[in-house]
Amino acid sequence: MKSGPKPVAALAQSVGVAEQPLFRVMRALAGFGVFGESSPRTFELTPMAKCLCSDSPDSLRGVAVMFGSPWHRAAWSDILHAVATGQPAFEKVHGKGFFDYCVSNPEAAAIFDEAMTSFSSQETPLVLEAYDFSGIHKLVDVAGGHGSLLAEILKKYPTMRGVLFDMPSVIEGARQKKHLEKAGVLGRCELVSGDFFSALPSGGDAYLMKHIIHDWSDEHCTKILRNCRSAISPAGKLLLVEMVLSPGNEPHVGKLLDLEMLVQTRGGQERTEEEYRSLLAAGGFRLIQIVRTKSFGCVIEAQPA
């Protein structure tokens, strides 16, 4: 439909499904603003539907594919297990943890990586708008995925150098996606593979983690943070991009994402300001400030204690 409205008959033929059931699905989605019925049985893209296009600047296609994937839905179908036991439903359903599952299932890993890139495309401009990265000479993006966030930071700050650090398979994916190359910053960035539970590249004066800490229990987070503490320069900065939960009954999308952590991960959770303060202290840091962005994410700045 990118080229214009299409009759549902043509859409059904192009994707290999029955016409009338597809019409009923499209009609229902149009009622919520996903697609529009421009004339009887003919549909077009709406601004919301354009977010499902892979080449849209605001694409959320990866997120939609991940949440709709059978392996993801199966875990949510067993959420009662997570509530009753405190153990992830994902492990009960699939017999292994989420990240181990991705290692052994490249297709799921690719879907997850695309979903994270989709999230980044929405959040990155707002992080750059809200937080001043100037003064950082060498930024280490820990578990930085395919490097989309780091690429934009280096692009905005031309004297900064970067290190993209992640698992070997993810770093290989970063080489293929070429976000850093397309941004024209590859010459200022080193790609390093490893395990953040073992050690991190040393020598950075700032270490960045975006939506990483929320994946892990307090015990695991403390280990990651202590590895950051060992690697960081004495006057360095630790920057966490995370949702910081509001107290009480105030609505917050992080409270829903917290349920995703409950279902999918062992001990992962969204946290309040005080919980981050305590966690950082256990890892050898002190919280300096929390910078709000126009998204639900915040930049949590800490320094070595």
PLY file of the C-alpha trace (Angstrom):
ply
format ascii 1.0
element vertex 305
property float x
property float y
property float z
element edge 304
property int vertex1
property int vertex2
end_header
0.00 0.00 0.00
3.02 2.34 0.05
2.30 3.30 -3.54
-1.36 4.04 -2.85
-4.70 2.48 -1.84
-5.20 -1.17 -2.77
-8.36 -3.31 -3.10
-8.51 -6.01 -0.50
-8.68 -8.60 -3.30
-5.25 -7.53 -4.52
-3.86 -7.48 -0.98
-5.17 -10.98 -0.32
-3.61 -12.29 -3.51
-0.24 -10.66 -2.80
0.09 -12.20 0.68
-1.63 -15.51 -0.10
-4.67 -15.38 2.17
-8.45 -15.55 1.72
-10.05 -12.26 0.69
-13.07 -12.06 3.00
-11.25 -12.92 6.25
-8.55 -10.40 5.37
-11.19 -7.76 4.73
-12.67 -8.37 8.17
-9.27 -8.00 9.81
-8.44 -4.83 7.81
-11.84 -3.34 8.61
-11.35 -3.93 12.33
-7.86 -2.42 12.27
-9.12 0.59 10.32
-11.52 1.23 13.18
-8.48 1.83 15.41
-6.60 3.98 12.91
-4.35 1.20 11.61
-5.04 1.47 7.85
-7.95 3.39 6.39
-10.78 2.22 4.13
-10.55 4.93 1.49
-13.40 3.45 -0.56
-15.44 0.26 -0.16
-13.08 -2.72 0.31
-10.05 -0.60 -0.59
-7.43 0.27 2.03
-4.60 2.75 2.39
-1.80 3.47 4.84
-2.42 5.84 7.73
0.30 7.58 9.78
-0.01 4.78 12.31
0.32 2.12 9.62
3.42 3.79 8.22
5.14 2.92 11.51
4.89 -0.72 10.37
6.96 -0.06 7.24
10.56 -1.25 7.54
12.00 1.87 5.91
9.97 4.39 7.92
12.05 6.76 10.11
9.61 5.96 12.93
9.40 2.24 12.16
8.08 -0.01 14.91
7.90 -3.01 12.62
10.48 -4.94 14.62
8.55 -4.37 17.85
5.28 -5.51 16.27
6.90 -8.63 14.80
8.50 -9.54 18.13
5.35 -9.14 20.20
3.42 -11.15 17.60
5.96 -13.96 17.34
4.76 -17.39 18.56
7.76 -17.82 20.87
7.01 -14.48 22.55
3.26 -15.00 22.81
3.74 -18.46 24.30
5.52 -17.04 27.34
2.79 -14.45 27.94
0.18 -17.21 27.74
1.76 -18.68 30.87
2.06 -15.45 32.88
0.26 -17.12 35.80
3.37 -19.27 36.33
5.50 -16.13 36.68
3.04 -14.54 39.12
2.71 -17.70 41.21
6.39 -18.61 41.40
8.40 -15.49 40.57
10.17 -17.52 37.90
10.06 -16.47 34.22
7.30 -18.04 32.14
9.69 -17.98 29.19
11.95 -20.58 30.81
9.00 -22.83 31.66
7.68 -22.70 28.10
10.97 -22.91 26.19
13.24 -24.75 28.62
15.91 -22.05 28.62
16.31 -18.36 29.37
15.44 -15.64 26.89
19.01 -14.74 25.93
20.13 -18.36 25.70
17.11 -18.98 23.48
18.22 -16.15 21.17
21.74 -17.59 20.96
20.38 -20.94 19.78
17.64 -19.47 17.58
19.11 -17.00 15.08
15.69 -16.10 13.67
14.41 -15.07 17.11
17.66 -13.20 17.76
17.27 -11.28 14.49
13.68 -10.36 15.40
14.79 -9.20 18.86
17.65 -7.13 17.41
15.28 -5.47 14.92
12.83 -4.71 17.73
15.58 -3.08 19.79
16.66 -1.04 16.77
13.03 0.06 16.32
12.90 1.21 19.93
16.18 3.07 19.46
14.96 4.90 16.37
12.17 6.39 18.48
14.18 7.13 21.60
17.61 8.16 20.33
16.71 11.68 19.08
15.01 12.44 22.40
18.00 11.24 24.42
20.33 13.39 22.31
18.03 16.36 22.78
17.84 15.98 26.55
21.37 15.00 27.56
24.64 16.84 26.87
27.37 14.33 25.93
30.00 17.02 25.35
33.24 16.57 27.27
33.24 12.82 26.77
36.34 11.73 24.86
35.77 7.98 24.69
32.29 6.51 25.07
31.86 2.75 25.54
28.37 1.57 24.56
27.91 -1.61 26.59
25.61 -4.17 24.97
25.00 -1.53 22.32
23.43 -3.89 19.78
23.92 -2.86 16.18
25.26 0.56 17.17
22.39 2.78 16.09
22.49 4.91 19.28
26.27 5.16 19.34
26.31 6.14 15.67
24.01 9.10 16.30
25.97 10.24 19.35
29.29 10.14 17.48
27.68 11.92 14.55
26.57 14.79 16.79
29.89 14.98 18.68
32.64 14.83 16.02
35.60 14.80 18.44
34.30 11.84 20.43
35.54 8.30 19.95
33.44 5.23 20.62
33.59 1.55 21.46
30.67 -0.72 20.59
30.71 -3.72 22.93
28.40 -6.73 22.71
28.30 -10.49 22.21
30.19 -11.83 19.17
27.01 -12.66 17.23
25.61 -9.16 17.85
28.85 -7.47 16.83
28.79 -9.49 13.61
25.25 -8.24 13.07
26.46 -4.68 13.65
29.06 -5.14 10.91
26.32 -6.28 8.53
23.81 -3.56 9.44
26.50 -0.87 9.02
24.79 1.81 11.13
28.19 3.25 12.09
29.43 3.22 8.52
26.27 4.86 7.18
26.57 7.59 9.81
30.15 8.23 8.69
31.64 7.50 12.11
33.11 4.01 11.69
36.64 5.43 11.64
36.12 6.77 15.17
34.61 3.60 16.59
36.04 0.26 17.65
33.87 -2.88 17.60
34.68 -5.24 20.48
33.00 -8.52 21.38
32.85 -10.06 24.82
30.74 -10.83 27.90
29.84 -8.02 30.28
29.64 -10.50 33.15
33.36 -11.16 32.69
34.98 -7.82 31.82
34.49 -4.63 29.85
36.89 -2.71 27.59
38.93 -0.38 29.77
39.92 3.22 29.17
36.55 4.84 28.54
35.68 8.03 30.36
31.99 7.25 29.95
30.12 3.94 29.83
26.62 3.83 28.38
23.95 1.15 28.77
20.53 1.60 27.22
17.77 -0.67 28.50
20.27 -3.27 29.69
20.08 -3.07 33.47
16.32 -3.67 33.44
16.90 -7.11 31.92
18.63 -8.48 35.01
18.20 -9.23 38.71
19.85 -7.02 41.32
22.58 -9.64 41.75
23.39 -9.76 38.03
23.17 -5.97 37.72
25.64 -5.53 40.58
28.13 -7.74 38.75
27.73 -5.73 35.52
28.07 -2.45 37.39
31.17 -3.60 39.24
32.74 -4.55 35.92
31.95 -1.04 34.72
33.52 0.32 37.90
36.69 -1.65 37.24
36.94 -0.40 33.65
35.97 3.25 34.03
38.40 6.10 34.65
38.25 7.61 38.19
36.50 10.76 36.95
34.32 8.93 34.44
30.57 8.82 33.99
28.14 5.91 33.91
25.04 6.62 31.85
22.00 4.36 32.05
19.07 4.97 29.71
16.13 3.37 31.48
12.57 4.00 32.50
12.32 5.29 36.05
9.02 4.28 37.57
6.75 6.87 39.11
5.44 6.11 42.60
1.90 5.33 43.66
-1.00 5.17 41.22
0.49 7.45 38.58
0.22 5.70 35.19
3.51 4.87 33.50
4.25 2.65 30.51
7.20 1.30 32.49
4.75 -0.46 34.79
3.57 -2.46 31.79
7.11 -3.07 30.55
7.84 -4.34 34.06
5.38 -7.19 33.38
7.29 -8.01 30.18
10.39 -8.37 32.36
8.47 -10.58 34.78
7.34 -12.93 32.03
10.47 -13.06 29.88
13.48 -12.67 32.20
14.85 -14.09 35.45
14.83 -11.15 37.81
14.59 -8.37 35.25
12.46 -5.41 36.34
11.81 -1.72 35.97
12.91 0.31 39.00
12.17 3.51 40.92
14.70 6.27 41.56
15.48 4.93 45.02
15.95 1.40 43.70
18.43 2.71 41.12
20.23 4.69 43.80
20.68 1.55 45.92
21.65 -0.61 42.95
24.28 1.87 41.78
25.73 2.08 45.28
26.07 -1.70 45.38
28.00 -1.50 42.10
30.39 1.18 43.34
28.67 4.29 41.94
26.73 7.24 43.27
23.74 8.67 41.48
24.36 12.24 40.29
21.20 13.15 38.39
18.26 11.80 36.43
17.63 13.65 33.18
14.10 13.25 31.86
13.49 13.03 28.11
10.34 13.60 26.07
9.99 9.83 25.89
9.39 7.55 28.86
13.12 6.90 29.10
15.52 8.82 31.34
19.28 9.27 31.37
20.57 8.22 34.79
24.00 9.71 35.38
26.32 8.23 37.99
29.98 8.54 38.93
32.43 6.23 40.70
31.88 6.40 44.45
0 1
1 2
2 3
3 4
4 5
5 6
6 7
7 8
8 9
9 10
10 11
11 12
12 13
13 14
14 15
15 16
16 17
17 18
18 19
19 20
20 21
21 22
22 23
23 24
24 25
25 26
26 27
27 28
28 29
29 30
30 31
31 32
32 33
33 34
34 35
35 36
36 37
37 38
38 39
39 40
40 41
41 42
42 43
43 44
44 45
45 46
46 47
47 48
48 49
49 50
50 51
51 52
52 53
53 54
54 55
55 56
56 57
57 58
58 59
59 60
60 61
61 62
62 63
63 64
64 65
65 66
66 67
67 68
68 69
69 70
70 71
71 72
72 73
73 74
74 75
75 76
76 77
77 78
78 79
79 80
80 81
81 82
82 83
83 84
84 85
85 86
86 87
87 88
88 89
89 90
90 91
91 92
92 93
93 94
94 95
95 96
96 97
97 98
98 99
99 100
100 101
101 102
102 103
103 104
104 105
105 106
106 107
107 108
108 109
109 110
110 111
111 112
112 113
113 114
114 115
115 116
116 117
117 118
118 119
119 120
120 121
121 122
122 123
123 124
124 125
125 126
126 127
127 128
128 129
129 130
130 131
131 132
132 133
133 134
134 135
135 136
136 137
137 138
138 139
139 140
140 141
141 142
142 143
143 144
144 145
145 146
146 147
147 148
148 149
149 150
150 151
151 152
152 153
153 154
154 155
155 156
156 157
157 158
158 159
159 160
160 161
161 162
162 163
163 164
164 165
165 166
166 167
167 168
168 169
169 170
170 171
171 172
172 173
173 174
174 175
175 176
176 177
177 178
178 179
179 180
180 181
181 182
182 183
183 184
184 185
185 186
186 187
187 188
188 189
189 190
190 191
191 192
192 193
193 194
194 195
195 196
196 197
197 198
198 199
199 200
200 201
201 202
202 203
203 204
204 205
205 206
206 207
207 208
208 209
209 210
210 211
211 212
212 213
213 214
214 215
215 216
216 217
217 218
218 219
219 220
220 221
221 222
222 223
223 224
224 225
225 226
226 227
227 228
228 229
229 230
230 231
231 232
232 233
233 234
234 235
235 236
236 237
237 238
238 239
239 240
240 241
241 242
242 243
243 244
244 245
245 246
246 247
247 248
248 249
249 250
250 251
251 252
252 253
253 254
254 255
255 256
256 257
257 258
258 259
259 260
260 261
261 262
262 263
263 264
264 265
265 266
266 267
267 268
268 269
269 270
270 271
271 272
272 273
273 274
274 275
275 276
276 277
277 278
278 279
279 280
280 281
281 282
282 283
283 284
284 285
285 286
286 287
287 288
288 289
289 290
290 291
291 292
292 293
293 294
294 295
295 296
296 297
297 298
298 299
299 300
300 301
301 302
302 303
303 304
